[in-house]
Amino acid sequence: MKESQEMLRAPFIYRDDEALEKKFQLGQMRRLFAYMRPYPGIIFGALGATCGNILVTLLAPYLVGHTIDTAISHHQPRLLFLDGVILLVLYIINFFASKFRIYMTNRLGQSVIQGLRRELFSHVQTLSNDFFDSRPAGSILVRIMNDVNSLQDLFTNGVVNSITNMFTLIGIIIIMFTLNWRLSVITLVIVPFMFLLSLRLTVQIRRSWQQVRLRLSRINAHLAEGIQGMRVTESYTRQEENQQFFEGMNKDYMNRFMIAQRWSIPFGPLVNLTSALGSALLFFYGVHLLRADLVTVGLLVSFANYIGNFWTPIGQLGQVYNQLLVAMASSERIFQYLDTKAMIKDSAQSKPLPKIQGTVQFENVVFEYETGRRALNDVSFTVQPGQTIALVGHTGAGKSTVINLLSRFYDPVSGHIRIDGHDIRDVDLDSLRSQVGMVLQETFIFSGTIMDNIRYGNPAATDEEVKAAAKAIYADEFIQGLENGYETEVRERGSRLSQGERQLISFARAILADPRVLILDEATASIDTYTEHLIQKGLQVLLKGRTAFVVAHRLSTIRDADQILVFDNGQIVEAGTHESLMADGGYYYSLVEAQYRFLA
């Protein structure tokens, strides 16, 4: 029992969520920062405001020291007033420059994040079915949302602030050495030690934040799966086990987050400690020089201010480097998706598929979902325009594989699939799929109105065309019975509709698209007998003139098919009409007899 509980608490491990162990790569950072290129105006605006901040940071300490050594030491009130006015003007400039810089950097950060998320989502939509087969929806959601959001601080504050801090440090060092090289050397002597200490933290910080992202991805994947399967969970009263599983993942995430924080937190205190040591050295040595009359009080005060201004950007650069390491963990995962190539895509020679008549040919087609396990083995058949072809056989026999290949969700290992003589690998994907419609058993209804869901098959369709499609498959009656008719909100995944009603909408959606080849994959399996009878009446009219592939376990629904292909172990074992196959008394006959015995 204890062992099973431990297994229950163990986190999911997904192939694409394995921790990425890569060293810091300058090329990867260049690629990440390239997303800033479309916004030169925002960048130069932010840098212009930054110049105002740098100007104040460099001039103000010197002005304070000059005021002490001249206006105060020599009792010159007018000069003191003038220096005070100049200092006030500098800080007013700093105020407006800071305000404008913050606005521009936030706009830059949000623009970059928007563009990166747009590119990532657009790329994911181009990927093939094998990509989604091997990854849970929650894991993909984490990449598009959480991992992209984790780059926000870097682009909003990190990049421009780093430039500001670098120029500020360079300017302070130049001014300090110009004023007094002895004080500069004694003050900055501890910087290399701080640098060496911080280097020891960087590898652990990067790895720890990678682990945090990994755990968060697993939690999101589990949540998405758990919510979608809530009815099954409740039916089998597995809430307590689910809670324990989630608690294990949640605790694991918290532990990894705290480990990452423990490695990240020392940056700030380390900078503060170094700043304190530097200031102490300045005053100890500065007092000695002051007694030797080698420096003035004003110069010492200026140095103290410069030292304070020096360690502030050092600390901020440490924070930015910390942000950079966090961004590395996320960008590695983002670029892993962006670098994933679609298995099914248009070639350079692809041409649009002209309007088809509907001749479909499978020529010696072999296909494997996994190497060495053939789902189809040397399958060949020809379908003439307007024919209705039924695909039957036990689960896993190869029926759904045929229609997946026909829609080019996958490509065959060998052989050819042609429509009107065109090999579908040589035609544009959009032009192919726009002429091949599909209705699945597990239909997907989007949030929105019924009108929106039916129009999904043809966005340019008018309201009248949408209603005509619904009427054609007898969906209009139940739609008109809803409180707002076609403008009724169906909620997420059509939760307010019955399974049969959702299926009717999917039929209307496919019909509105007006495909030349229509695929019905177990499309009537979840519909009651009365609804199925209505659909069958509608299909008699709608399938006329179209090539149709019908996958059905209810063999009574395919009696009128022009040809029935019987599959077993990835091969066609029988072919013919219902009457001829029943007369042969073969495999199809045994399937029909077995189903009648079961129903009886």
C-alpha positions in Angstrom: 0.0 0.0 0.0 2.8 2.4 0.9 4.6 1.6 -2.4 1.4 2.4 -4.3 1.0 5.7 -2.5 4.6 6.7 -3.3 3.9 5.9 -7.0 0.7 8.0 -6.7 2.7 11.0 -5.4 5.5 10.7 -8.1 5.3 13.5 -10.7 4.5 12.8 -14.3 7.5 12.7 -16.6 6.9 13.8 -20.2 9.4 13.4 -22.9 9.4 17.0 -23.9 9.6 18.2 -20.3 13.0 16.6 -19.5 15.3 19.1 -17.8 17.4 20.9 -20.4 21.1 20.9 -19.3 22.7 23.5 -21.4 25.5 25.9 -20.6 24.9 29.6 -21.0 24.9 30.3 -24.8 25.5 33.7 -26.2 24.0 32.7 -29.5 20.8 31.8 -27.7 20.7 35.2 -26.0 21.3 36.9 -29.4 18.3 34.9 -30.7 16.2 36.0 -27.8 17.2 39.6 -28.0 16.5 39.6 -31.8 12.8 39.9 -30.9 13.5 43.5 -29.9 14.5 44.5 -33.5 11.0 45.4 -34.7 10.8 48.2 -32.1 13.8 50.5 -32.7 11.7 53.6 -31.9 10.8 52.3 -28.4 14.4 51.2 -27.8 15.9 54.6 -28.8 13.3 56.4 -26.7 14.2 54.3 -23.7 17.9 54.9 -24.2 17.4 58.6 -24.7 15.6 58.7 -21.3 18.4 56.6 -19.9 20.9 59.2 -20.9 19.1 61.7 -18.6 19.4 59.3 -15.7 23.1 58.7 -16.3 23.8 62.4 -16.6 22.3 63.0 -13.1 24.0 60.0 -11.6 27.4 61.2 -12.8 27.1 65.0 -12.3 25.2 65.2 -8.9 28.0 63.7 -6.7 30.6 65.9 -8.3 28.4 69.0 -7.8 27.9 68.1 -4.1 31.7 67.8 -3.6 32.3 71.0 -5.5 29.7 72.9 -3.4 31.3 71.7 -0.1 34.9 72.7 -1.2 33.9 76.1 -2.7 30.6 77.5 -1.7 30.5 76.2 1.9 34.2 76.3 2.7 34.6 79.8 1.4 31.2 81.0 2.6 29.7 82.0 -0.8 25.9 82.0 -0.4 25.3 83.0 -4.0 27.4 80.1 -5.3 25.6 77.8 -2.8 22.2 78.9 -4.1 23.4 78.5 -7.7 24.7 75.0 -7.1 21.4 74.2 -5.3 19.4 75.4 -8.3 21.5 73.3 -10.7 21.1 70.3 -8.5 17.3 70.8 -8.4 17.2 71.0 -12.2 19.3 67.8 -12.5 16.8 65.9 -10.2 13.8 67.3 -12.1 15.4 66.0 -15.3 16.0 62.7 -13.6 12.3 62.5 -12.5 10.9 63.0 -16.0 13.6 60.9 -17.6 12.9 58.0 -15.2 9.1 58.3 -15.8 9.5 58.2 -19.5 12.1 55.4 -19.4 9.8 53.2 -17.2 6.9 53.8 -19.7 9.1 52.9 -22.7 10.7 49.9 -21.2 7.3 48.5 -20.1 6.0 49.1 -23.6 9.1 47.4 -25.1 8.7 44.4 -22.8 5.1 43.9 -23.5 5.6 44.3 -27.3 8.4 41.7 -27.3 6.3 39.2 -25.2 3.3 39.7 -27.5 5.4 39.0 -30.6 7.1 36.0 -29.1 3.8 34.5 -27.9 2.2 35.2 -31.3 5.1 33.4 -33.1 5.0 30.5 -30.7 1.3 29.9 -31.0 1.4 30.3 -34.8 4.2 27.8 -35.0 2.4 25.3 -32.7 -0.6 25.5 -35.1 1.6 24.3 -38.0 2.9 21.2 -36.2 1.8 17.7 -37.1 -0.4 15.4 -35.1 2.6 13.4 -33.8 3.6 16.5 -31.8 0.3 16.7 -30.0 0.0 12.9 -29.6 3.2 12.9 -27.4 2.5 16.0 -25.3 -0.3 16.8 -22.9 -2.3 20.0 -23.5 -1.2 21.5 -20.1 2.5 21.2 -21.0 1.9 23.1 -24.3 -0.1 25.7 -22.4 2.8 26.3 -20.0 5.2 27.0 -22.9 2.9 29.5 -24.5 1.9 31.3 -21.3 4.2 30.7 -18.3 7.5 30.3 -20.1 6.9 33.4 -22.2 5.7 35.4 -19.2 8.9 34.6 -17.3 10.8 36.6 -19.9 8.8 39.7 -19.2 11.1 41.1 -16.4 14.1 40.6 -18.6 12.7 42.6 -21.5 10.8 45.2 -19.4 13.6 46.0 -17.0 16.7 44.0 -17.6 17.9 45.0 -21.1 17.6 48.8 -20.9 18.6 48.9 -17.2 21.6 46.8 -18.0 22.7 49.4 -20.6 22.0 52.1 -18.1 24.0 50.4 -15.4 26.9 49.6 -17.6 27.4 53.1 -18.8 26.9 54.4 -15.3 29.6 52.1 -14.0 32.0 53.1 -16.8 31.3 56.8 -16.2 31.7 56.4 -12.4 35.0 54.6 -12.7 36.4 57.2 -15.2 35.4 60.0 -12.9 36.7 58.3 -9.8 40.1 57.6 -11.3 40.2 61.2 -12.7 39.5 62.6 -9.2 41.9 60.4 -7.2 43.4 57.1 -8.4 44.5 56.0 -4.9 40.9 56.1 -3.5 39.6 54.4 -6.6 42.0 51.5 -6.3 41.5 50.9 -2.6 37.7 51.1 -3.0 37.4 48.8 -6.0 39.9 46.1 -4.9 37.2 43.9 -3.6 35.2 43.8 -6.8 37.1 40.8 -8.3 36.4 38.8 -5.1 32.7 39.5 -5.4 32.8 38.5 -9.1 34.4 35.1 -8.3 31.9 34.4 -5.5 28.9 35.2 -7.8 30.2 33.0 -10.6 29.9 29.9 -8.3 26.2 30.6 -8.0 25.3 30.9 -11.6 25.3 27.2 -12.6 23.1 26.3 -9.7 20.7 29.1 -10.3 20.2 28.1 -13.9 19.7 24.5 -13.1 17.3 25.2 -10.2 15.1 27.5 -12.3 15.0 24.9 -15.0 13.6 22.4 -12.5 11.0 24.9 -11.3 9.7 25.4 -14.9 9.7 21.6 -15.3 7.6 21.1 -12.2 5.2 23.9 -13.1 4.7 22.3 -16.6 3.8 19.0 -14.9 1.3 20.6 -12.6 -0.5 22.4 -15.5 -0.6 19.2 -17.5 -2.1 17.3 -14.6 -4.6 20.1 -13.9 -5.7 20.2 -17.5 -6.1 16.4 -17.6 -7.9 16.3 -14.2 -10.4 18.9 -15.1 -11.2 17.3 -18.5 -11.7 14.0 -16.8 -13.6 15.2 -13.8 -16.7 13.1 -14.6 -14.6 10.0 -14.7 -12.9 10.9 -11.4 -16.3 11.4 -9.7 -17.8 8.3 -11.2 -15.0 6.2 -9.7 -14.8 8.3 -6.5 -11.1 8.9 -7.1 -11.0 12.4 -5.6 -8.9 11.5 -2.7 -6.3 9.7 -4.8 -6.3 12.6 -7.2 -5.8 15.0 -4.3 -2.9 13.0 -3.0 -1.3 12.9 -6.4 -1.7 16.7 -6.8 -0.4 17.3 -3.3 2.8 15.4 -4.2 3.3 17.5 -7.3 2.5 20.7 -5.6 4.9 20.0 -2.7 7.6 19.0 -5.2 7.1 22.3 -7.0 7.3 24.3 -3.8 10.5 22.5 -2.7 12.1 23.2 -6.1 11.0 26.8 -6.0 12.5 27.3 -2.5 15.8 25.6 -3.7 15.9 28.1 -6.6 15.3 31.0 -4.3 18.0 29.8 -1.9 20.5 30.0 -4.8 19.2 33.3 -6.1 18.8 35.2 -2.9 22.5 35.5 -2.0 23.1 37.9 -4.9 21.5 40.9 -3.1 23.2 40.4 0.3 26.5 39.7 -1.4 26.3 43.1 -3.2 25.3 44.8 0.0 28.2 43.3 1.9 30.6 44.2 -0.8 29.2 47.8 -0.8 29.7 48.0 3.0 33.2 46.8 2.8 34.0 49.2 0.0 32.6 52.1 1.9 34.5 51.1 5.0 37.8 50.9 3.1 37.0 54.3 1.5 36.6 56.0 4.9 39.5 54.3 6.6 41.9 55.2 3.8 40.2 58.5 3.1 40.7 59.8 6.6 44.4 59.0 6.3 44.6 61.0 3.1 42.6 63.8 4.6 45.1 64.1 7.5 47.9 64.1 5.0 46.1 66.9 3.2 46.0 64.8 0.0 42.2 65.1 -0.5 39.6 67.6 0.5 36.4 67.0 2.4 34.3 67.7 -0.7 36.3 65.1 -2.7 35.8 62.5 0.0 32.0 63.2 0.1 31.9 63.0 -3.7 33.7 59.7 -3.6 31.3 58.4 -1.0 28.4 59.3 -3.2 30.0 57.7 -6.3 30.7 54.6 -4.3 27.0 54.5 -3.3 26.0 55.0 -6.9 28.6 52.4 -8.0 27.2 49.5 -5.9 23.6 50.2 -6.9 24.1 49.3 -10.6 26.4 46.4 -9.5 23.5 45.0 -7.5 21.0 45.6 -10.3 23.3 43.9 -12.8 23.4 40.9 -10.5 19.6 40.9 -10.5 19.6 41.2 -14.2 22.0 38.3 -14.5 19.7 36.4 -12.2 16.8 37.3 -14.6 19.0 36.2 -17.5 19.5 32.8 -16.0 15.8 32.4 -15.3 15.1 33.5 -18.9 17.7 30.9 -20.1 15.6 28.1 -18.6 12.4 29.3 -20.2 14.0 30.3 -23.6 15.5 26.9 -23.9 12.1 25.4 -23.6 10.5 28.0 -25.9 13.1 27.5 -28.6 12.8 23.8 -28.3 9.2 24.2 -29.5 10.1 26.8 -32.2 12.8 24.5 -33.5 10.4 21.5 -33.7 9.8 20.9 -37.4 6.4 19.8 -38.7 6.5 16.2 -40.0 3.7 17.1 -42.4 4.3 20.3 -44.3 4.2 21.7 -47.8 7.3 21.2 -49.9 8.9 23.8 -52.1 7.2 22.1 -55.1 3.7 21.9 -53.6 0.9 23.3 -55.8 -2.7 24.1 -54.9 -5.1 21.3 -55.4 -7.6 22.3 -58.1 -11.3 21.7 -57.5 -11.6 17.9 -57.3 -14.2 15.4 -58.6 -13.5 13.0 -55.8 -11.5 10.0 -57.2 -9.4 8.5 -54.3 -6.7 6.0 -54.8 -4.6 4.1 -52.3 -1.6 2.4 -53.9 0.4 -0.1 -51.9 0.2 2.1 -48.8 2.3 1.1 -45.7 2.1 3.1 -42.5 3.5 2.8 -39.0 2.7 4.9 -35.9 5.7 3.3 -34.2 8.7 1.8 -36.0 8.1 -1.9 -36.6 4.4 -1.9 -35.8 2.5 -1.6 -39.1 -1.0 0.0 -38.9 -1.5 -0.4 -42.6 0.3 -3.1 -44.7 0.2 -2.8 -48.5 -3.3 -1.3 -48.7 -4.7 -0.6 -52.2 -8.1 0.5 -53.4 -9.9 3.0 -55.6 -13.0 5.0 -55.0 -14.9 6.7 -57.8 -16.4 10.2 -57.5 -19.7 10.3 -55.6 -19.3 6.8 -54.1 -19.8 6.1 -50.4 -17.2 3.8 -49.0 -17.6 2.1 -45.6 -14.6 1.0 -43.6 -15.3 -1.8 -41.0 -13.3 -4.0 -38.8 -12.4 -4.5 -35.2 -10.7 -1.7 -33.1 -7.1 -1.2 -34.3 -7.8 -2.9 -37.7 -6.7 0.3 -39.6 -9.9 2.1 -40.4 -9.1 5.4 -38.7 -5.6 5.2 -40.1 -7.0 5.3 -43.6 -8.8 8.6 -43.0 -5.9 10.1 -41.1 -3.7 9.5 -44.1 -6.4 10.8 -46.5 -6.5 14.1 -44.6 -2.7 14.0 -44.5 -2.4 14.2 -40.7 0.3 11.7 -41.3 2.3 10.5 -44.4 2.7 6.9 -45.4 6.0 5.1 -45.0 5.7 3.9 -48.6 3.1 3.9 -51.3 0.9 6.7 -52.7 -2.4 8.3 -52.0 -3.9 10.2 -54.9 -7.0 12.4 -55.3 -8.0 12.9 -58.9 -4.5 11.7 -59.8 -2.7 14.2 -57.6 -0.4 12.7 -55.0 -1.5 14.5 -51.8 2.1 15.0 -50.7 2.6 17.2 -53.8 -0.3 19.6 -53.1 -0.8 22.5 -50.8 -2.1 21.3 -47.4 -4.7 24.1 -47.1 -6.1 23.4 -50.6 -6.3 19.7 -49.7 -8.0 20.0 -46.4 -10.4 22.6 -47.6 -11.9 20.0 -49.9 -11.8 17.1 -47.4 -14.3 17.5 -44.6 -14.4 15.4 -41.4 -16.9 14.7 -38.6 -15.5 12.8 -35.7 -17.1 10.8 -32.9 -15.6 13.1 -30.3 -16.8 16.4 -31.8 -15.3 19.7 -30.5 -17.7 22.6 -29.8 -16.0 25.9 -29.2 -17.2 28.6 -26.7 -19.5 31.0 -28.4 -22.9 30.8 -30.1 -24.4 27.9 -32.1 -24.2 30.2 -35.2 -20.4 30.8 -34.6 -19.8 27.0 -34.2 -21.6 26.1 -37.4 -20.0 29.0 -39.3 -16.5 27.6 -38.2 -16.7 25.4 -41.3 -17.1 28.4 -43.6 -16.4 31.9 -42.0 -17.7 33.6 -45.1 -21.2 32.0 -44.9 -24.3 34.1 -44.4 -26.8 33.5 -41.6 -29.2 32.0 -44.1 -26.5 29.5 -45.3 -25.8 28.5 -41.7 -29.5 27.9 -41.1 -29.9 26.0 -44.3 -27.0 23.7 -43.3 -28.7 23.1 -40.0 -32.0 22.4 -41.6 -30.5 19.9 -44.0 -29.5 17.6 -41.1 -32.6 18.3 -39.0 -30.7 20.3 -36.4 -32.9 23.4 -36.9 -35.7 22.1 -34.7 -33.7 21.7 -31.5 -31.8 24.9 -32.2 -35.0 26.9 -32.5 -36.2 25.4 -29.3 -33.4 27.0 -27.3 -34.0 30.4 -25.6 -31.9 32.4 -28.1 -32.0 30.1 -31.1 -28.9 30.3 -33.2 -27.5 33.0 -30.9 -27.6 30.7 -27.8 -24.2 30.5 -26.0 -23.1 26.9 -25.8 -20.4 27.4 -23.1 -17.0 25.7 -23.1 -16.9 22.5 -25.2 -20.7 22.8 -25.7 -21.4 21.7 -22.1 -25.0 22.8 -22.2 -25.8 20.6 -25.2 -26.4 16.9 -25.3 -23.9 14.6 -27.1 -26.4 14.1 -29.9 -27.0 17.9 -30.3 -23.2 18.5 -30.4 -22.9 15.9 -33.1 -25.7 17.5 -35.2 -23.8 20.9 -35.0 -20.6 19.2 -36.2 -22.5 17.7 -39.1 -23.9 21.2 -40.0 -20.4 22.6 -39.7 -19.0 20.0 -42.1 -21.9 20.5 -44.6 -21.4 24.2 -44.6 -17.8 23.8 -45.6 -19.1 21.9 -48.7 -16.2 19.4 -49.0 -15.9 17.2 -52.1 -14.7 14.4 -49.9 -16.6 13.8 -46.6 -15.3 11.6 -43.8 -17.6 10.4 -41.1 -15.5 8.7 -38.4 -17.9 6.9 -36.0 -20.0 10.1 -36.4 -23.2 8.5 -35.3 -21.8 6.3 -32.5 -23.0 8.7 -29.7 -26.4 9.6 -31.2 -29.7 8.0 -30.2 -31.6 6.0 -32.6 -34.1 8.8 -33.5 -31.4 11.4 -34.1 -29.5 8.9 -36.1 -32.6 8.2 -38.3 -32.9 12.0 -38.9 -29.2 12.2 -39.9 -29.4 9.2 -42.2 -32.3 10.9 -44.1 -30.2 14.1 -44.4 -27.1 12.3 -45.5 -29.0 10.6 -48.4 -29.3 14.0 -49.9 -26.1 15.6 -48.7 -23.8 12.8 -49.8 -25.2 12.7 -53.3 -22.4 13.8 -55.6 -19.7 13.6 -52.9 -17.1 11.0 -52.2 -17.7 9.7 -48.7 -15.8 7.6 -46.3 -17.8 6.2 -43.4 -16.2 4.5 -40.4 -18.9 2.8 -38.3 -19.2 0.1 -35.7 -23.0 0.0 -36.2 -23.0 -2.1 -39.3 -26.7 -1.3 -39.9 -25.8 2.2 -40.8 -23.6 1.2 -43.8 -26.0 -1.1 -45.7 -26.4 1.3 -48.5 -22.7 2.0 -49.0 -21.5 1.5 -52.6 -18.5 -0.5 -51.4 -17.5 -1.9 -48.0 -13.8 -2.4 -47.2 -13.3 -4.9 -44.4 -10.0 -4.4 -42.5 -8.1 -6.8 -40.2 -4.6 -6.2 -38.9 -3.9 -3.3 -41.2 -5.0 -5.2 -44.4 -8.1 -5.3 -46.5 -9.4 -8.8 -46.1 -12.7 -8.4 -48.0 -14.4 -5.8 -50.3 -17.8 -5.6 -51.8 -21.4 -4.5 -51.2 -23.3 -5.5 -48.1 -25.3 -8.1 -50.0 -22.3 -9.6 -51.7 -20.3 -9.8 -48.5 -23.2 -11.4 -46.6 -23.6 -13.9 -49.4 -19.9 -14.8 -49.2 -20.3 -15.7 -45.5 -16.8 -14.5 -44.7 -15.3 -12.1 -42.1 -17.9 -9.4 -42.7 -20.7 -11.9 -42.3 -19.2 -13.0 -38.9 -19.0 -9.4 -37.8 -22.7 -8.7 -38.7 -23.8 -11.9 -37.0 -21.8 -11.2 -33.9 -23.3 -7.7 -33.6 -26.9 -9.0 -34.1 -26.3 -11.6 -31.4 -25.0 -9.0 -29.1 -27.9 -6.7 -29.6 -30.4 -9.5 -29.2 
